[in-house]
Amino acid sequence: GDRSERIRTYNFPQGRVSDHRIGLTLYKIEAIMNGDLDEIIDALITADTAEKLKAEE
C-alpha cells in the first residue's frame, strides 16, 4: 500500500505508537507490544461510535 494510507506507526527509538486514523499517539510501545492494547481499542471504539452518531444526524 501507499505510504499515505498508513494505519499505525511503531517508532521503537522513541517508544511511540501512533494510530493515524484517529490521531492517537502513545509513548508505551513496550506495553503495547506485550499485548496491552486496551487504550488503543477504547480509542478506536470511541472514534467509531462518534462517526456512527455523526452519520445519523
N, C-alpha and C positions, 0 to 999 in steps of 0.2 A: 504494500500500500504506500501511498504518497505520504511523505513526512508531515504534511499539513493535516492529515487525518488522524494524527496520534490520539490515543485514548489516555494513556498513562505513561509517565516518565519515572524511572527509578534512577536517582543520582546517588550512587554509592559514596563518592568522596564527600559529598555534603550531607549524607544521611537523609536525603529528601525524597519523598514520593509526591508527585503531582498528578491529579486527575484533571485532565484538560477539559473534559465535558462539563464539569460543574465548577471549575475554578478552585479546587481544593488542593492545598499544599500542606503536607505533614512532615515534620522532621523526626520520624520514628521508623526509619527504614528497617532497622533490625527487628523490631517488634512485628512489623507488617510481614516481613519475610518469614517470621516464625509462626505466622498464622493469625495474628491479632488484627483481624480485618473489620471489627465492629464499627470503628469510627468511619471508615470508608463506606461500608454498607449502609449505615444510618444516613450518611450524607447523600448517597445515591437514592435511597428511598425518599428522603425529604424532597430532593430535586424532582424526582419523578412524580410525586404527589402534587407538588406545586404546578408542574407542567400540565398535568391532567385537569386540575382545578381551573387553570387559566383557559384551557381548551373548551371547558364547559360554559364559559361566560358568553 
